[in-house]
Amino acid sequence: MQQISLQRALLADRPKIYRWLAQSDATREMMGPPDFSDHPVPDYAQFLADYDGSAFTEDSGFQIFKISVDGEEVGAAQFWIQERAAELDIWIASRRHWGYGIGSETLRKLADILRQRGDVDILVIRPSARNQRAIAAYKKAGFEDYDPQKHTLPRVFVKEGMDYADAVILAWNLH
């Protein structure tokens, strides 16, 4: 069985994390033309603006982790906390690592980290409806379709900042 682990990313990891996100064989499955023209691939300057030094500090509400499988770095995962809710994101750096449950297990590990912090009650992830592979992995991890009767999310996660025109809101109550 594969051993999946998360390590807090350091500022020195930022160029590598950018390559995983924006310059891998998996990038076109998440962003940029032809399928994701509504979510262009960021250039490095845009990435640096989004992933400033705060994402690489331990006490921040915005943290990024490297994902390793049996010691090999294979991608990154992050969370951003606001109003007792955390938005998660994940990307696996190469398609050769898809289909092994890495994404689902990574999300479960992030959920455990956030439970232990004690300042988060609910998780949210907002993929494109076009990314059915990701949605299936998120649901396998524990996310479900957002239902305002069941999930209490801050307005920012329901109405604002959608990366995709067809964003699907998935939620996971931690308690």
TAWOBEL-V771323 format. One line per field, one symbol per residue. psi: psi as a letter, one per 20 degrees, with the letter a starting at -180 (. if undefined). A space follows every 10 residues. Layout:
# TAWOBEL-V771323
psi: ???
This chain:
# TAWOBEL-V771323
psi: pqopqpppqr hiiggghggg gikriigiih rrqhhlhinq pqrhggghgh mahhijqhjq joqqqqpqol ippiaqqrqp ppljqppqqq ppiqhijqjj jggghghhgg ggghghhjjp hqqqqmrqhi mhgggghghh hiqrppoihh poqqhhihiq kphqhkpppq qoph.
